[in-house]
Amino acid sequence: MDQLPYEMVDRINSFLDIADLKRTLFVSRQFQEAAEWYSGAFEKFVFCDSLQTNGFPQWTELEDQCVKFLNTFRGRRSRYLRHLEVHTGLPVLGIKQDLRPPTSISVCPAMKAAKSSAPKTKSSPDKSNKSS
C-alpha cells in the first residue's frame, strides 16, 4: 500500500463514507492522512464548550483544553483546522443598576463642605495686559 501514488489514495478515500474512512486509518500513513482529511474530524476545535458559560472557566480546565489542542493539531493536522471557536462568559452582575440618565445633578455633601472651607484668594490684576 505504501507504493500507491498519493493521488490514487486520495481518490479512493474521496468515495468512502465515515465508517469506511475509520477502517482505513491503519492501512498506511497515506491512507491515514487522506482519511483524516475527508472525515472532517480535525476541521473544528471548540474551547470552553463544556465549561460554565455564566462565569470564567477554571484555569485548570482551560489549561487542559490548551494542551489537548496543541497535541491534536501538532504537525500535519494543523492543515485540517478550518474553524476555531472560543466560548467566553462573564460573571453575572449582582446589582441591577438604573441606567436612566439623572434628572438633576446633585453635588456630593463632602464636595460642598470642601468648597465652603477652602480659603478664598484675592485675584490680582493681570500684568501682561498692561501697555508700556
Residue frames as a rotation matrix with the C-alpha (Angstrom) as fourth column:
MET 1
0.558 0.830 0.000 0.00
0.830 -0.558 0.000 0.00
0.000 0.000 -1.000 0.00
ASP 2
0.328 -0.499 -0.802 2.91
0.252 -0.772 0.584 2.36
-0.910 -0.394 -0.127 0.55
GLN 3
-0.680 -0.662 0.315 3.77
0.443 -0.029 0.896 2.15
-0.584 0.749 0.313 -3.14
LEU 4
0.185 0.810 0.556 0.46
0.983 -0.147 -0.113 3.61
-0.010 0.567 -0.824 -4.36
PRO 5
-0.683 -0.376 0.627 0.72
0.436 -0.898 -0.063 7.23
0.586 0.231 0.777 -5.52
TYR 6
-0.854 0.321 -0.410 -0.85
0.269 -0.402 -0.875 9.71
-0.446 -0.857 0.257 -3.12
GLU 7
-0.661 0.624 -0.416 -3.29
-0.749 -0.576 0.326 10.88
-0.036 0.528 0.849 -5.81
MET 8
-0.423 0.481 -0.768 -4.68
-0.153 0.798 0.583 7.34
0.893 0.364 -0.263 -6.06
VAL 9
-0.677 0.132 -0.724 -5.05
0.708 0.384 -0.592 7.02
0.200 -0.914 -0.354 -2.28
ASP 10
-0.865 0.338 -0.371 -6.70
-0.145 -0.876 -0.460 10.43
-0.480 -0.344 0.807 -2.16
ARG 11
-0.548 0.663 -0.511 -9.14
-0.739 -0.096 0.667 9.49
0.393 0.742 0.543 -4.92
ILE 12
-0.494 0.342 -0.799 -10.06
0.319 0.927 0.199 6.19
0.809 -0.157 -0.567 -3.20
ASN 13
-0.733 0.153 -0.663 -10.75
0.659 -0.079 -0.748 7.92
-0.167 -0.985 -0.043 0.12
SER 14
-0.891 0.411 -0.191 -12.88
-0.432 -0.898 0.081 10.59
-0.138 0.155 0.978 -1.54
PHE 15
-0.341 0.789 -0.510 -15.52
-0.471 0.326 0.820 7.93
0.814 0.520 0.260 -2.30
LEU 16
-0.551 0.058 -0.833 -15.65
0.546 0.780 -0.306 6.41
0.632 -0.623 -0.461 1.20
ASP 17
0.522 0.731 0.439 -18.16
-0.020 -0.504 0.863 7.25
0.852 -0.460 -0.249 3.92
ILE 18
0.245 -0.437 0.865 -17.17
-0.885 -0.465 0.016 7.98
0.396 -0.770 -0.501 7.54
ALA 19
0.756 0.088 0.649 -17.42
-0.454 0.785 0.421 4.36
-0.473 -0.613 0.633 8.72
ASP 20
0.857 -0.456 0.238 -15.16
0.506 0.661 -0.554 3.14
0.095 0.596 0.797 5.91
LEU 21
0.437 -0.722 0.536 -12.72
-0.264 -0.673 -0.691 6.02
0.860 0.161 -0.484 6.44
LYS 22
0.506 -0.213 0.836 -12.29
-0.855 0.000 0.518 4.86
-0.111 -0.977 -0.182 10.05
ARG 23
0.868 -0.139 0.476 -11.33
0.104 0.990 0.099 1.42
-0.485 -0.036 0.874 8.78
THR 24
0.711 -0.612 0.346 -8.61
0.485 0.072 -0.871 2.83
0.508 0.788 0.348 6.51
LEU 25
0.852 -0.367 0.374 -6.82
-0.502 -0.777 0.379 4.73
0.152 -0.511 -0.846 9.28
PHE 26
0.381 -0.717 0.583 -4.41
-0.498 0.372 0.783 1.86
-0.779 -0.589 -0.216 9.94
VAL 27
0.935 -0.045 0.351 -3.78
0.305 0.605 -0.736 0.70
-0.179 0.795 0.579 6.36
SER 28
-0.037 -0.969 0.246 -0.84
0.964 -0.100 -0.246 3.04
0.263 0.228 0.937 5.81
ARG 29
-0.489 -0.241 -0.838 0.33
0.561 -0.823 -0.091 6.55
-0.667 -0.515 0.538 6.62
GLN 30
-0.992 0.128 0.000 -1.01
-0.075 -0.580 0.811 7.82
0.104 0.804 0.585 3.27
PHE 31
-0.310 0.933 -0.185 -4.44
0.486 0.323 0.812 6.32
0.817 0.162 -0.554 3.91
GLN 32
-0.104 0.225 -0.969 -4.44
0.980 -0.141 -0.138 7.78
-0.167 -0.964 -0.206 7.41
GLU 33
-0.806 -0.262 -0.530 -3.72
0.219 -0.965 0.144 11.31
-0.550 0.000 0.835 6.16
ALA 34
-0.854 0.521 0.006 -6.38
-0.135 -0.233 0.963 11.08
0.503 0.821 0.269 3.45
ALA 35
-0.172 0.817 -0.550 -8.93
0.744 0.474 0.471 9.60
0.645 -0.329 -0.689 5.87
GLU 36
-0.337 -0.005 -0.941 -8.31
0.808 -0.514 -0.287 12.40
-0.483 -0.858 0.178 8.40
TRP 37
-0.962 -0.045 -0.270 -8.81
-0.091 -0.876 0.473 14.98
-0.258 0.479 0.839 5.66
TYR 38
-0.677 0.721 -0.146 -12.02
-0.139 0.069 0.988 13.53
0.723 0.689 0.053 4.21
SER 39
-0.292 0.592 -0.751 -13.60
0.871 0.489 0.047 12.68
0.395 -0.641 -0.658 7.56
GLY 40
0.063 0.276 0.959 -13.53
0.003 -0.961 0.276 16.31
0.998 -0.015 -0.061 8.70
ALA 41
0.575 0.173 -0.799 -12.75
0.710 0.379 0.593 15.16
0.406 -0.909 0.095 12.24
PHE 42
-0.152 -0.740 -0.655 -9.99
0.899 -0.379 0.220 17.74
-0.411 -0.555 0.723 12.64
GLU 43
-0.235 0.149 0.961 -11.78
0.720 -0.637 0.275 20.60
0.653 0.756 0.042 10.91
LYS 44
0.311 0.492 0.813 -13.09
-0.226 -0.793 0.566 22.29
0.923 -0.360 -0.135 14.07
PHE 45
-0.482 -0.390 -0.784 -11.98
0.705 0.358 -0.612 22.78
0.520 -0.848 0.103 17.67
VAL 46
0.421 0.710 0.565 -14.07
0.069 -0.646 0.760 24.38
0.905 -0.281 -0.321 20.42
PHE 47
-0.774 -0.625 -0.105 -12.52
0.227 -0.118 -0.967 25.97
0.592 -0.772 0.233 23.51
CYS 48
-0.928 0.343 0.147 -14.64
-0.273 -0.357 -0.893 26.17
-0.254 -0.869 0.425 26.67
ASP 49
-0.510 0.777 -0.368 -17.54
-0.369 0.188 0.910 24.22
0.777 0.600 0.191 25.16
SER 50
0.097 0.556 -0.826 -18.38
0.508 0.686 0.521 22.21
0.856 -0.470 -0.216 28.26
LEU 51
-0.790 -0.453 -0.414 -17.32
0.585 -0.354 -0.729 24.88
0.184 -0.818 0.545 30.72
GLN 52
-0.001 0.797 -0.605 -19.62
0.792 -0.369 -0.487 27.25
-0.611 -0.479 -0.630 32.52
THR 53
-0.293 -0.049 0.955 -20.90
0.805 -0.551 0.219 29.97
0.515 0.833 0.201 30.23
ASN 54
0.743 0.618 0.256 -22.09
0.372 -0.700 0.610 32.18
0.556 -0.358 -0.750 33.07
GLY 55
0.864 -0.502 -0.027 -18.64
-0.243 -0.464 0.852 32.75
-0.440 -0.730 -0.523 34.52
PHE 56
0.218 -0.879 -0.423 -14.96
-0.966 -0.134 -0.219 32.47
0.135 0.457 -0.879 33.93
PRO 57
0.732 0.015 -0.681 -13.61
-0.100 0.991 -0.085 28.95
0.674 0.130 0.727 33.34
GLN 58
0.843 -0.513 0.161 -11.34
-0.068 0.195 0.978 27.33
-0.533 -0.836 0.129 35.84
TRP 59
0.313 -0.801 -0.510 -7.70
-0.927 -0.375 0.020 27.73
-0.208 0.466 -0.860 34.82
THR 60
-0.481 -0.523 0.704 -7.02
-0.399 0.845 0.355 24.00
-0.780 -0.110 -0.616 35.14
GLU 61
0.300 0.671 0.679 -9.82
0.427 0.542 -0.724 23.15
-0.853 0.507 -0.124 32.70
LEU 62
0.912 0.016 -0.411 -8.68
-0.306 -0.642 -0.703 25.81
-0.275 0.767 -0.580 30.27
GLU 63
-0.034 -0.998 -0.054 -5.09
-0.912 0.009 0.410 24.61
-0.409 0.063 -0.910 30.52
ASP 64
-0.293 0.007 0.956 -6.20
0.052 0.999 0.008 21.03
-0.955 0.052 -0.293 29.82
GLN 65
0.727 0.624 0.287 -8.01
0.348 0.026 -0.937 22.18
-0.593 0.781 -0.199 26.70
CYS 66
0.651 -0.571 -0.500 -4.95
-0.730 -0.652 -0.207 24.11
-0.208 0.500 -0.841 25.51
VAL 67
-0.391 -0.804 0.449 -2.78
-0.629 0.589 0.507 21.02
-0.672 -0.084 -0.736 25.95
LYS 68
0.046 0.507 0.861 -5.35
0.384 0.787 -0.483 18.92
-0.922 0.352 -0.158 24.09
PHE 69
0.913 0.307 -0.268 -5.44
-0.079 -0.513 -0.855 21.46
-0.400 0.802 -0.444 21.25
LEU 70
0.262 -0.905 -0.336 -1.65
-0.931 -0.328 0.158 21.57
-0.254 0.271 -0.929 20.94
ASN 71
-0.488 -0.438 0.755 -1.35
-0.318 0.895 0.314 17.78
-0.813 -0.087 -0.576 20.99
THR 72
0.300 0.715 0.631 -4.13
0.415 0.498 -0.761 17.29
-0.859 0.491 -0.147 18.45
PHE 73
0.973 0.212 0.094 -3.14
0.183 -0.455 -0.871 19.92
-0.142 0.865 -0.482 15.91
ARG 74
0.208 -0.968 -0.140 0.60
-0.471 -0.225 0.853 19.50
-0.858 -0.111 -0.502 16.04
GLY 75
-0.650 -0.595 0.473 2.23
0.106 0.545 0.832 18.66
-0.753 0.590 -0.291 12.73
ARG 76
-0.962 0.173 0.209 0.19
0.221 0.054 0.974 17.79
0.157 0.983 -0.090 9.67
ARG 77
-0.213 0.961 -0.178 -3.21
0.976 0.218 0.010 18.11
0.048 -0.171 -0.984 11.36
SER 78
-0.361 0.060 -0.931 -2.82
0.315 -0.932 -0.182 21.87
-0.878 -0.359 0.317 11.62
ARG 79
-0.988 -0.002 -0.151 -3.62
-0.143 -0.318 0.937 21.99
-0.050 0.948 0.314 7.88
TYR 80
-0.594 0.799 -0.096 -7.05
0.637 0.540 0.550 20.48
0.491 0.266 -0.829 8.52
LEU 81
-0.363 0.447 -0.817 -8.20
0.762 -0.362 -0.536 23.09
-0.536 -0.818 -0.210 11.06
ARG 82
-0.502 0.285 0.816 -10.73
0.623 -0.535 0.570 25.44
0.600 0.795 0.091 9.47
HIS 83
0.327 0.715 0.618 -12.85
-0.115 -0.619 0.777 26.68
0.938 -0.325 -0.120 12.40
LEU 84
-0.665 -0.500 -0.554 -11.75
0.548 0.177 -0.817 27.60
0.507 -0.848 0.156 15.90
GLU 85
0.342 0.851 0.398 -14.48
0.125 -0.462 0.878 28.50
0.931 -0.251 -0.265 18.39
VAL 86
-0.820 -0.507 -0.266 -13.83
0.362 -0.098 -0.927 30.17
0.444 -0.856 0.264 21.71
HIS 87
0.311 0.950 0.023 -16.77
0.455 -0.170 0.874 30.43
0.834 -0.262 -0.485 24.10
THR 88
-0.830 -0.553 0.067 -16.36
0.236 -0.458 -0.857 33.09
0.505 -0.696 0.510 26.74
GLY 89
0.311 0.932 -0.185 -18.59
0.656 -0.070 0.751 34.16
0.687 -0.355 -0.634 29.56
LEU 90
-0.558 -0.403 0.725 -18.71
-0.213 -0.775 -0.595 36.97
0.802 -0.486 0.347 32.04
PRO 91
-0.814 0.280 -0.509 -19.84
0.581 0.419 -0.698 36.66
0.018 -0.864 -0.504 35.64
VAL 92
0.116 0.943 0.311 -23.40
0.731 -0.293 0.617 37.78
0.673 0.156 -0.723 36.34
LEU 93
-0.679 -0.301 0.670 -23.58
-0.119 -0.855 -0.505 41.20
0.724 -0.423 0.544 37.94
GLY 94
-0.622 0.402 -0.672 -25.12
0.768 0.481 -0.423 41.09
0.153 -0.779 -0.608 41.39
ILE 95
-0.400 0.448 -0.800 -26.50
0.306 -0.757 -0.577 44.64
-0.864 -0.476 0.166 41.47
LYS 96
0.034 0.477 0.878 -29.07
0.996 -0.087 0.009 45.85
0.080 0.875 -0.478 38.99
GLN 97
-0.692 -0.356 -0.628 -28.38
0.425 -0.904 0.044 49.45
-0.584 -0.237 0.777 38.13
ASP 98
0.542 0.835 -0.093 -30.81
0.493 -0.406 -0.769 52.04
-0.680 0.371 -0.632 36.87
LEU 99
-0.399 -0.774 0.493 -29.41
0.834 -0.082 0.546 53.09
-0.382 0.628 0.678 33.52
ARG 100
0.586 0.641 0.495 -31.70
0.771 -0.629 -0.099 56.11
0.248 0.440 -0.863 33.07
PRO 101
-0.392 -0.742 0.544 -29.94
0.475 -0.670 -0.570 59.49
0.788 0.035 0.615 32.96
PRO 102
-0.544 0.176 -0.820 -30.22
0.791 -0.217 -0.572 61.53
-0.279 -0.960 -0.021 36.15
THR 103
0.416 0.784 0.460 -32.95
0.857 -0.508 0.091 64.21
0.305 0.357 -0.883 36.21
SER 104
0.900 -0.206 0.384 -30.84
-0.272 -0.954 0.124 66.65
0.341 -0.216 -0.915 38.19
ILE 105
0.079 -0.948 -0.307 -27.19
0.352 0.315 -0.881 66.86
0.932 -0.039 0.359 39.07
SER 106
0.971 0.209 0.121 -26.54
-0.048 -0.323 0.945 66.97
0.236 -0.923 -0.304 42.79
VAL 107
0.073 -0.978 0.194 -23.28
-0.529 -0.203 -0.824 67.87
0.845 -0.043 -0.532 44.43
CYS 108
0.117 -0.152 -0.981 -21.88
0.594 0.802 -0.054 65.47
0.796 -0.577 0.184 46.94
PRO 109
0.957 0.289 0.016 -22.12
0.154 -0.554 0.818 66.87
0.245 -0.780 -0.575 50.54
ALA 110
0.407 -0.882 -0.238 -18.39
0.693 0.129 0.709 66.32
-0.595 -0.454 0.664 51.02
MET 111
-0.305 -0.486 0.819 -17.71
0.910 -0.402 0.101 68.46
0.280 0.776 0.565 47.93
LYS 112
0.544 0.569 0.617 -19.94
0.318 -0.820 0.476 71.25
0.777 -0.062 -0.627 49.32
ALA 113
0.930 -0.210 -0.302 -18.06
0.272 -0.161 0.949 71.18
-0.247 -0.964 -0.093 52.62
ALA 114
0.019 -0.986 0.167 -14.69
0.897 0.091 0.433 71.27
-0.442 0.141 0.886 50.86
LYS 115
-0.119 -0.013 0.993 -15.74
0.744 -0.663 0.081 74.27
0.657 0.749 0.089 48.75
SER 116
0.769 0.511 0.384 -17.04
0.152 -0.729 0.667 76.26
0.621 -0.455 -0.639 51.70
SER 117
0.852 -0.468 -0.235 -13.98
0.261 -0.008 0.965 75.63
-0.454 -0.883 0.115 53.86
ALA 118
0.173 -0.819 0.548 -11.45
0.977 0.075 -0.198 76.44
0.121 0.569 0.813 51.13
PRO 119
-0.137 -0.279 -0.950 -9.60
0.486 -0.855 0.181 79.75
-0.863 -0.437 0.253 51.71
LYS 120
0.821 0.442 0.362 -10.63
0.542 -0.405 -0.736 82.49
-0.178 0.801 -0.572 49.34
THR 121
-0.280 -0.959 -0.041 -7.78
0.826 -0.262 0.499 84.10
-0.489 0.105 0.866 47.44
LYS 122
0.379 0.308 -0.873 -7.68
-0.058 -0.933 -0.354 87.65
-0.924 0.185 -0.336 46.24
SER 123
0.536 -0.187 0.823 -7.38
0.823 0.331 -0.461 87.85
-0.186 0.925 0.332 42.49
SER 124
-0.125 -0.683 -0.720 -4.51
0.248 -0.724 0.644 90.03
-0.961 -0.098 0.260 41.36
PRO 125
0.705 0.387 -0.595 -4.69
-0.410 -0.462 -0.786 92.10
-0.579 0.798 -0.167 38.18
ASP 126
0.643 -0.438 0.629 -3.06
0.691 0.686 -0.229 90.59
-0.331 0.581 0.743 35.13
LYS 127
0.243 -0.662 -0.709 0.23
-0.053 -0.739 0.672 92.42
-0.968 -0.126 -0.215 34.49
SER 128
-0.574 -0.539 0.616 0.72
0.529 0.331 0.782 91.09
-0.625 0.775 0.095 30.99
ASN 129
0.176 0.740 0.649 -2.23
0.984 -0.138 -0.109 93.06
0.009 0.658 -0.753 29.60
LYS 130
0.582 -0.006 -0.813 -0.83
0.266 -0.944 0.198 96.48
-0.769 -0.331 -0.547 30.58
SER 131
0.743 -0.338 0.578 0.59
0.565 -0.148 -0.812 98.51
0.360 0.930 0.081 27.78
SER 132
0.047 -0.838 -0.544 4.03
0.920 -0.175 0.350 100.06
-0.388 -0.517 0.763 28.22
